[in-house]
Each structure stands twice: as structure tokens, then as C-alpha cells.
């Protein structure tokens, strides 16, 4: 069938472009993920959407297509906490693995999924490797109290290829947003999402509502889903798509700052995480609060099921 008719709609520039329906968006991305379109069409799609921007309805359609094609993990006994990790560390240590370990210690099943999208950053996968954890070779059930991690390419090679288009054209595309919103599990999940700009907070919230997601949304650390240990960010929750206020944000930096490692490399970050988990160093207050909010969302979701 091809996607040229969709490109004509979304490729008319910032002012002239028309948005797709959820069903059209699902059909478009489904053809891309199924390998039914040319590289030229994929490039046109990526550039057109980058200029136009995605609506929540379009992103919901993209997620519909993605979920239908993912190699999904089996359901866990409790809602799986999903921590997307695609940005990595630029100035601060990437503490997404610490968040995952703290949640697992409280009895939740936790999954970190990700792929390198920035070649110059330290990734959560690097830190997990330094902690002695290997990624799942194939999707598998995550037990309560367990932290697992999996590469995007294991969940969907086609989705990983779409992410890698950025290395060719130098611009993000819808895949970079949808991987942070998707549920890679066949059962219930708590999706933890982060944004870098206020407009993304609005659009991501709209997607959670349309998808009926249970999620926590905050401005994370350099694009990672873990709370910035230097601040008290606003945190909002969603239970089956219904928004609930969890925590008001506080402007500026906290008075008592954690003793973070100056070296953001994987070995130094792993050593810091070991110290925190062992109780030799305190859990940063904002991350401790984030853990409690995620536990609350998981319990409410479980009770509502």
C-alpha cells in the first residue's frame, strides 16, 4: 500500500501539515515496522514528523502498532515497573539503575529497557554491566523483587532500526518518544516517564490518558526517568489514564545536596550505587520520594484490577 498518502498529509510544513487519526498513524508505523516501505519513505516520514510534531492521537496510534509487534515480556505477579533509559549521563551520573534496585528491594518487578541514541554519553546499560548485570537475551518474566534489563533490539529489531535513523539524518523521530511511553510487558505495568521541556509534559500526559496507562511523569535527570538528586521535581501520576497529583515541585536546588561522584563513568557510578544500596551512603531525597510514589501507583493499580 505504501505511506505516500500519509506523507502528503504530514509533510506540508509546520503550518500546512495535517494530523493523522489514531488509526492512520497505526497503519503508517505498522508498515514501517513491517519493512513494507523504502528507506526514502522512512526518511520522509521522520523528517515530516520532526517538523510537524506528534499529536497525542498520533502517538497513541504509533504505540498501538508498536505494541502489536513487540516481543513482549510475560506478565509478572505484580505490575511491572518500566524504566525507559535512552539518554544516559552527560553531566551527572546516570542513577536509573539505582532507582530500579531500590524499587526491586521493595518487592516490585522492575525492567529497564533502552538503546544507545547518543554516542558520547554513559548509558544505564554501562552502569548495569559494571554492577555485574547482563541484559536479557530474550523477553522473560520478571520476578517480584528482581531488576532486569533488556535492549530495545531484543524487544523489536525494527524499532531499534527506526531509532538508528537518527544517526543518519541527525534528528529525532517518533520512535524516540514512543519508546519512553510503551509497555513492553503483556501484563499490567507502571510506566515511568520523563520530559525535558514543559510542552512534552502536556503531550505525554495526553498519551497516557488516551492509552489508559498507569504511569508516573516527572522532569527527570538529563532525559532519564530518575529524579534529579539535586532538586525536588513535580511528580504526577496516572491510574488507568486518570491523572492524580502526587507531589508539587520546588524551585531551585535543595539545601542538603547528596555526595554524588564527580566521575560520571560507569565504574564510579556503580560504586556509588553499591554504597547507597548497602546503606553506606544515604538515598537522595528526591529519589526516595520517587520510589514511594511508584509504590503507591503500583498498589493502586493492583487494587483497581
PEGIHU-V749015 format. One record per pair of residues at least 4 apart in sequence whose C-alpha atoms are under 8 Angstrom apart, sorted by sequence separation. I is the first residue (numbers start at 1). J is the second residue. D is the distance in Angstrom with one decimal. If there is no record, write none. Layout:
I:J:D ; I:J:D
//
This chain:
3:7:6.3 ; 4:8:6.2 ; 5:9:6.8 ; 6:10:6.4 ; 7:11:5.3 ; 8:12:6.7 ; 12:16:4.9 ; 13:17:5.4 ; 20:24:5.7 ; 21:25:6.1 ; 22:26:6.2 ; 23:27:6.3 ; 24:28:6.1 ; 25:29:6.2 ; 26:30:5.8 ; 27:31:6.3 ; 28:32:6.5 ; 29:33:6.1 ; 30:34:6.0 ; 31:35:6.3 ; 32:36:6.1 ; 37:41:6.2 ; 38:42:6.4 ; 39:43:6.2 ; 40:44:6.2 ; 41:45:6.1 ; 42:46:6.2 ; 43:47:6.1 ; 44:48:5.9 ; 45:49:6.1 ; 46:50:6.1 ; 47:51:6.3 ; 48:52:6.1 ; 49:53:5.3 ; 50:54:8.0 ; 54:58:6.0 ; 55:59:6.3 ; 56:60:6.0 ; 57:61:6.3 ; 58:62:6.2 ; 59:63:6.1 ; 60:64:6.2 ; 61:65:6.4 ; 62:66:6.2 ; 63:67:5.9 ; 64:68:6.3 ; 65:69:6.6 ; 66:70:6.0 ; 75:79:8.0 ; 76:80:6.3 ; 89:93:5.6 ; 95:99:6.5 ; 96:100:6.3 ; 97:101:6.1 ; 98:102:6.2 ; 99:103:6.3 ; 100:104:6.2 ; 101:105:6.0 ; 102:106:6.6 ; 103:107:6.8 ; 104:108:4.9 ; 122:126:6.6 ; 123:127:6.7 ; 124:128:6.1 ; 125:129:6.1 ; 126:130:6.3 ; 127:131:6.3 ; 128:132:6.4 ; 129:133:5.1 ; 136:140:7.4 ; 142:146:6.4 ; 150:154:6.8 ; 151:155:6.9 ; 152:156:6.1 ; 153:157:4.3 ; 156:160:6.4 ; 157:161:6.2 ; 158:162:6.4 ; 159:163:6.3 ; 160:164:6.3 ; 161:165:6.6 ; 162:166:7.9 ; 164:168:7.4 ; 165:169:6.3 ; 166:170:4.8 ; 167:171:7.8 ; 172:176:6.2 ; 173:177:7.5 ; 174:178:6.2 ; 175:179:6.1 ; 176:180:7.1 ; 177:181:6.8 ; 178:182:5.9 ; 185:189:7.1 ; 196:200:7.1 ; 197:201:7.0 ; 198:202:6.9 ; 199:203:6.5 ; 200:204:5.8 ; 201:205:6.1 ; 202:206:6.3 ; 203:207:6.4 ; 204:208:6.3 ; 205:209:6.3 ; 206:210:6.3 ; 207:211:6.0 ; 208:212:5.9 ; 209:213:6.5 ; 219:223:7.7 ; 220:224:5.4 ; 221:225:6.7 ; 227:231:7.8 ; 228:232:7.4 ; 238:242:5.1 ; 239:243:6.5 ; 264:268:6.5 ; 265:269:6.1 ; 266:270:5.9 ; 267:271:6.2 ; 268:272:6.3 ; 269:273:6.2 ; 270:274:6.2 ; 271:275:6.4 ; 272:276:6.3 ; 273:277:6.1 ; 274:278:6.0 ; 275:279:6.2 ; 276:280:5.7 ; 277:281:7.9 ; 283:287:6.9 ; 284:288:6.2 ; 285:289:6.2 ; 286:290:6.2 ; 287:291:6.2 ; 288:292:6.6 ; 289:293:6.3 ; 290:294:6.2 ; 291:295:6.2 ; 292:296:6.2 ; 293:297:6.3 ; 294:298:6.1 ; 295:299:6.2 ; 296:300:6.1 ; 297:301:6.0 ; 298:302:6.1 ; 299:303:6.1 ; 300:304:6.0 ; 301:305:6.3 ; 12:17:4.4 ; 20:25:5.9 ; 31:36:5.2 ; 32:37:5.9 ; 37:42:6.9 ; 49:54:6.4 ; 54:59:6.3 ; 67:72:8.0 ; 75:80:7.7 ; 89:94:5.0 ; 103:108:5.9 ; 104:109:6.0 ; 122:127:7.8 ; 128:133:5.3 ; 129:134:6.1 ; 142:147:7.4 ; 150:155:7.6 ; 152:157:7.2 ; 153:158:7.5 ; 165:170:7.8 ; 166:171:5.1 ; 195:200:5.8 ; 208:213:4.9 ; 220:225:4.9 ; 221:226:6.0 ; 227:232:7.8 ; 228:233:7.4 ; 238:243:4.4 ; 239:244:7.5 ; 263:268:6.1 ; 264:269:6.0 ; 275:280:4.9 ; 276:281:4.6 ; 283:288:6.2 ; 11:17:5.8 ; 12:18:7.6 ; 31:37:6.5 ; 88:94:5.9 ; 103:109:7.9 ; 104:110:6.1 ; 128:134:7.3 ; 142:148:6.8 ; 153:159:7.1 ; 166:172:5.6 ; 183:189:6.8 ; 195:201:5.9 ; 208:214:7.4 ; 219:225:7.6 ; 220:226:5.4 ; 221:227:5.9 ; 227:233:7.0 ; 237:243:5.7 ; 238:244:5.8 ; 263:269:7.4 ; 275:281:5.6 ; 276:282:5.8 ; 277:283:8.0 ; 10:17:4.7 ; 103:110:7.1 ; 116:123:7.1 ; 152:159:7.3 ; 153:160:5.1 ; 166:173:7.3 ; 194:201:7.9 ; 208:215:7.3 ; 218:225:7.5 ; 220:227:4.8 ; 221:228:4.8 ; 236:243:7.2 ; 237:244:5.0 ; 261:268:6.8 ; 276:283:5.9 ; 9:17:5.8 ; 10:18:5.4 ; 152:160:5.9 ; 183:191:6.9 ; 219:227:7.2 ; 220:228:5.8 ; 236:244:6.2 ; 237:245:6.1 ; 261:269:6.8 ; 9:18:5.2 ; 10:19:6.3 ; 163:172:7.8 ; 182:191:7.7 ; 218:227:7.5 ; 236:245:5.0 ; 237:246:6.1 ; 9:19:7.1 ; 10:20:7.5 ; 32:42:7.0 ; 100:110:6.2 ; 163:173:7.4 ; 181:191:7.0 ; 235:245:7.1 ; 236:246:5.2 ; 9:20:7.6 ; 85:96:7.4 ; 100:111:7.5 ; 114:125:7.7 ; 139:150:7.6 ; 235:246:5.6 ; 236:247:6.7 ; 261:272:6.9 ; 100:112:7.5 ; 136:148:7.1 ; 138:150:7.9 ; 163:175:5.8 ; 181:193:6.7 ; 205:217:7.8 ; 234:246:7.9 ; 235:247:5.0 ; 260:272:7.5 ; 83:96:7.6 ; 135:148:7.0 ; 136:149:6.2 ; 137:150:7.5 ; 162:175:6.5 ; 163:176:6.3 ; 180:193:6.2 ; 220:233:7.8 ; 234:247:5.5 ; 235:248:6.7 ; 6:20:7.7 ; 135:149:5.1 ; 136:150:5.1 ; 180:194:8.0 ; 219:233:6.4 ; 233:247:7.9 ; 234:248:4.7 ; 235:249:7.2 ; 97:112:7.9 ; 134:149:7.6 ; 135:150:5.0 ; 136:151:7.7 ; 139:154:7.4 ; 218:233:6.7 ; 219:234:7.2 ; 233:248:7.2 ; 234:249:3.7 ; 135:151:6.9 ; 138:154:6.2 ; 139:155:7.1 ; 159:175:7.0 ; 201:217:7.6 ; 218:234:6.0 ; 219:235:7.8 ; 233:249:4.5 ; 234:250:7.3 ; 83:100:7.6 ; 137:154:7.2 ; 138:155:7.8 ; 201:218:7.8 ; 218:235:4.8 ; 232:249:5.7 ; 233:250:6.3 ; 6:24:7.8 ; 217:235:5.8 ; 218:236:6.6 ; 232:250:5.3 ; 216:235:6.8 ; 217:236:5.2 ; 231:250:7.2 ; 232:251:7.6 ; 216:236:5.8 ; 217:237:6.3 ; 231:251:7.7 ; 216:237:4.5 ; 231:252:6.8 ; 232:253:7.7 ; 6:28:7.2 ; 191:213:7.5 ; 193:215:7.1 ; 195:217:7.8 ; 197:219:8.0 ; 215:237:5.7 ; 216:238:6.4 ; 231:253:4.9 ; 232:254:7.2 ; 181:204:7.8 ; 190:213:7.6 ; 191:214:6.4 ; 192:215:5.5 ; 193:216:6.1 ; 194:217:5.6 ; 195:218:6.5 ; 196:219:6.0 ; 214:237:7.4 ; 215:238:5.0 ; 230:253:5.6 ; 231:254:5.4 ; 125:149:7.8 ; 190:214:5.1 ; 191:215:4.5 ; 192:216:4.8 ; 193:217:4.8 ; 194:218:5.0 ; 195:219:5.0 ; 196:220:7.3 ; 214:238:4.9 ; 215:239:6.8 ; 230:254:5.7 ; 258:282:7.7 ; 3:28:6.1 ; 189:214:6.8 ; 190:215:5.0 ; 191:216:6.4 ; 192:217:6.1 ; 193:218:6.6 ; 194:219:5.1 ; 195:220:6.6 ; 213:238:6.6 ; 214:239:4.4 ; 190:216:7.3 ; 194:220:5.2 ; 196:222:7.2 ; 213:239:6.6 ; 214:240:5.0 ; 258:284:5.9 ; 81:108:7.2 ; 83:110:7.5 ; 85:112:6.6 ; 97:124:6.4 ; 181:208:7.8 ; 196:223:5.8 ; 212:239:7.6 ; 213:240:4.8 ; 214:241:6.2 ; 230:257:5.8 ; 3:31:7.7 ; 80:108:7.0 ; 81:109:6.2 ; 82:110:6.1 ; 83:111:6.0 ; 84:112:5.7 ; 85:113:6.0 ; 86:114:5.2 ; 94:122:7.3 ; 96:124:6.4 ; 195:223:6.2 ; 212:240:4.4 ; 213:241:4.8 ; 229:257:7.5 ; 230:258:7.2 ; 2:31:7.4 ; 79:108:7.5 ; 80:109:5.2 ; 81:110:4.7 ; 82:111:5.1 ; 83:112:4.7 ; 84:113:5.2 ; 85:114:4.8 ; 86:115:5.7 ; 87:116:7.6 ; 94:123:7.1 ; 95:124:7.5 ; 155:184:7.4 ; 194:223:6.3 ; 209:238:7.7 ; 212:241:3.8 ; 229:258:6.9 ; 78:108:6.7 ; 79:109:7.2 ; 80:110:5.6 ; 81:111:6.2 ; 82:112:6.1 ; 83:113:6.5 ; 84:114:5.9 ; 85:115:7.4 ; 86:116:6.2 ; 87:117:6.8 ; 88:118:7.8 ; 90:120:7.9 ; 94:124:6.2 ; 97:127:7.3 ; 194:224:6.5 ; 208:238:7.3 ; 211:241:6.6 ; 212:242:7.4 ; 78:109:6.9 ; 80:111:7.0 ; 82:113:7.7 ; 86:117:6.3 ; 87:118:6.8 ; 90:121:5.5 ; 97:128:6.6 ; 111:142:7.5 ; 194:225:5.0 ; 209:240:7.6 ; 210:241:6.7 ; 26:58:7.8 ; 30:62:7.8 ; 89:121:5.3 ; 90:122:7.1 ; 110:142:7.0 ; 193:225:5.7 ; 209:241:4.0 ; 11:44:7.9 ; 25:58:5.3 ; 29:62:5.8 ; 33:66:7.9 ; 76:109:7.0 ; 88:121:5.5 ; 89:122:5.0 ; 94:127:7.9 ; 109:142:5.7 ; 192:225:6.3 ; 208:241:5.5 ; 209:242:6.4 ; 2:36:7.1 ; 3:37:7.3 ; 11:45:7.8 ; 25:59:7.5 ; 26:60:8.0 ; 27:61:7.9 ; 87:121:7.5 ; 88:122:5.3 ; 89:123:6.4 ; 109:143:5.4 ; 110:144:7.8 ; 209:243:7.7 ; 2:37:6.0 ; 13:48:7.4 ; 17:52:6.6 ; 19:54:8.0 ; 22:57:5.1 ; 26:61:4.2 ; 30:65:5.1 ; 88:123:4.3 ; 108:143:8.0 ; 109:144:4.2 ; 110:145:7.6 ; 112:147:7.7 ; 12:48:7.9 ; 19:55:7.2 ; 21:57:6.5 ; 22:58:5.2 ; 25:61:4.9 ; 26:62:5.0 ; 29:65:6.3 ; 30:66:7.3 ; 87:123:7.1 ; 88:124:6.1 ; 108:144:4.8 ; 109:145:5.4 ; 110:146:6.2 ; 111:147:5.8 ; 112:148:6.4 ; 113:149:5.5 ; 114:150:6.9 ; 115:151:5.9 ; 4:41:7.4 ; 7:44:7.1 ; 11:48:4.8 ; 14:51:6.0 ; 20:57:7.8 ; 21:58:6.3 ; 22:59:7.6 ; 24:61:7.3 ; 25:62:5.7 ; 26:63:7.4 ; 29:66:7.7 ; 86:123:7.5 ; 107:144:5.4 ; 108:145:5.0 ; 109:146:5.2 ; 110:147:4.7 ; 111:148:4.9 ; 112:149:4.5 ; 113:150:4.9 ; 114:151:5.3 ; 115:152:5.7 ; 3:41:7.2 ; 7:45:6.1 ; 10:48:6.0 ; 11:49:7.5 ; 13:51:6.7 ; 14:52:5.0 ; 20:58:6.1 ; 22:60:6.3 ; 23:61:5.9 ; 26:64:6.0 ; 27:65:7.1 ; 85:123:7.8 ; 107:145:4.1 ; 108:146:7.1 ; 109:147:6.3 ; 110:148:6.3 ; 111:149:5.3 ; 112:150:6.5 ; 113:151:5.6 ; 114:152:5.3 ; 115:153:7.7 ; 10:49:6.7 ; 13:52:6.5 ; 19:58:7.4 ; 22:61:4.3 ; 26:65:4.9 ; 85:124:6.6 ; 106:145:6.7 ; 107:146:7.7 ; 111:150:7.5 ; 113:152:6.2 ; 21:61:7.7 ; 22:62:7.8 ; 104:144:7.1 ; 105:145:5.7 ; 7:48:7.2 ; 11:52:7.6 ; 104:145:4.2 ; 105:146:7.8 ; 10:52:6.8 ; 103:145:7.7 ; 104:146:5.3 ; 104:147:5.9 ; 101:146:8.0 ; 115:160:7.5 ; 101:147:6.3 ; 117:163:7.3 ; 100:147:6.2 ; 117:164:7.3 ; 246:293:7.0 ; 117:166:7.7 ; 117:167:8.0 ; 233:286:7.5 ; 232:286:5.5 ; 229:284:5.5 ; 231:286:6.7 ; 235:290:8.0 ; 229:285:6.9 ; 230:286:7.7 ; 229:286:5.6 ; 228:286:6.9 ; 229:287:6.5 ; 239:297:7.0 ; 227:286:6.0 ; 228:287:7.5 ; 238:297:7.8 ; 227:287:5.4 ; 237:297:7.2 ; 226:287:6.9 ; 239:300:7.5 ; 240:301:7.5 ; 80:142:7.8 ; 239:301:6.3 ; 227:290:6.9 ; 226:290:8.0 ; 74:139:7.6 ; 76:141:6.1 ; 73:139:4.9 ; 74:140:6.2 ; 75:141:6.4 ; 76:142:5.9 ; 77:143:7.3 ; 78:144:6.9 ; 72:139:6.3 ; 73:140:5.3 ; 74:141:5.0 ; 75:142:7.9 ; 76:143:6.3 ; 77:144:6.8 ; 71:139:6.7 ; 73:141:5.8 ; 74:142:7.9 ; 76:144:7.3 ; 73:142:8.0 ; 216:293:7.9 ; 216:294:6.9 ; 216:297:7.8 ; 215:297:7.5 ; 71:154:7.4 ; 72:155:6.6 ; 214:297:7.3 ; 71:155:4.8 ; 70:155:5.6 ; 71:156:6.3 ; 70:156:5.5 ; 69:156:7.4 ; 214:301:7.0 ; 66:159:8.0 ; 84:179:7.1 ; 85:180:7.8 ; 84:180:5.4 ; 82:183:7.3 ; 82:184:8.0 ; 190:294:7.5 ; 80:185:7.5 ; 80:187:7.8 ; 82:189:6.7 ; 190:297:7.2 ; 79:187:7.3 ; 80:188:6.5 ; 81:189:5.7 ; 82:190:6.0 ; 83:191:6.7 ; 84:192:7.3 ; 190:298:6.3 ; 79:188:4.9 ; 80:189:4.4 ; 81:190:4.8 ; 82:191:4.9 ; 83:192:5.6 ; 84:193:7.4 ; 189:298:7.8 ; 75:185:6.1 ; 78:188:7.7 ; 79:189:4.5 ; 80:190:6.0 ; 81:191:6.1 ; 82:192:6.1 ; 83:193:7.6 ; 73:184:6.3 ; 74:185:6.0 ; 75:186:5.3 ; 76:187:6.9 ; 79:190:6.3 ; 81:192:7.3 ; 72:184:5.1 ; 73:185:4.5 ; 74:186:5.3 ; 75:187:4.2 ; 76:188:8.0 ; 71:184:7.6 ; 72:185:5.0 ; 73:186:5.9 ; 74:187:6.7 ; 75:188:7.0 ; 70:184:6.9 ; 72:186:5.7 ; 59:174:7.6 ; 63:178:6.4 ; 67:182:7.3 ; 62:178:7.2 ; 66:182:7.9 ; 67:183:7.3 ; 67:184:7.3 ; 63:181:7.9 ; 59:178:6.9 ; 63:182:6.4 ; 54:174:7.2 ; 50:171:7.5 ; 43:165:7.8 ; 50:172:6.9 ; 35:158:7.8 ; 50:173:5.9 ; 34:158:7.5 ; 47:171:7.8 ; 49:173:6.8 ; 50:174:7.7 ; 33:158:5.3 ; 49:174:7.1 ; 33:159:6.6 ; 43:169:7.9 ; 46:172:7.7 ; 47:173:7.3 ; 46:173:5.2 ; 94:221:7.8 ; 99:226:6.5 ; 46:174:7.2 ; 96:224:6.9 ; 92:221:7.9 ; 96:225:6.7 ; 92:222:7.9 ; 94:224:7.5 ; 96:226:5.3 ; 95:226:6.4 ; 90:222:7.3 ; 89:222:6.9 ; 88:222:7.5 ; 87:222:7.0 ; 88:223:7.6 ; 87:223:5.6 ; 88:224:6.6 ; 130:266:6.2 ; 86:223:7.8 ; 87:224:5.9 ; 130:267:5.7 ; 86:224:7.1 ; 85:224:5.9 ; 127:266:4.6 ; 131:270:5.8 ; 84:224:7.7 ; 85:225:7.1 ; 126:266:5.8 ; 127:267:6.9 ; 130:270:6.0 ; 84:225:7.0 ; 83:225:6.7 ; 122:264:7.5 ; 127:269:6.7 ; 128:270:7.5 ; 122:265:6.4 ; 123:266:7.9 ; 127:270:5.7 ; 122:266:6.7 ; 56:203:5.9 ; 60:207:6.0 ; 55:203:7.1 ; 56:204:7.2 ; 59:207:6.8 ; 56:206:5.5 ; 57:207:7.2 ; 60:210:6.8 ; 56:207:4.9 ; 60:211:6.5 ; 57:210:7.5 ; 56:210:7.6 ; 93:260:7.7 ; 93:261:7.3 ; 92:262:8.0 ; 93:263:7.5 ; 94:264:7.4 ; 93:264:4.5 ; 92:264:6.1 ; 93:265:7.3 ; 91:264:7.2 ; 90:264:8.0 ; 95:269:7.6 ; 89:264:7.1 ; 94:269:7.3 ; 98:273:5.8 ; 102:277:7.3 ; 93:269:6.0 ; 97:273:7.9 ; 101:277:7.7 ; 95:273:7.6 ; 98:277:7.8 ; 99:287:6.9 ; 103:291:6.2 ; 102:291:7.2 ; 99:291:7.1 ; 103:295:7.7 ; 81:294:8.0 ; 81:298:7.9 ; 79:298:6.0 ; 78:298:7.8 ; 79:301:7.5 ; 79:302:6.9 ; 78:302:7.1
//
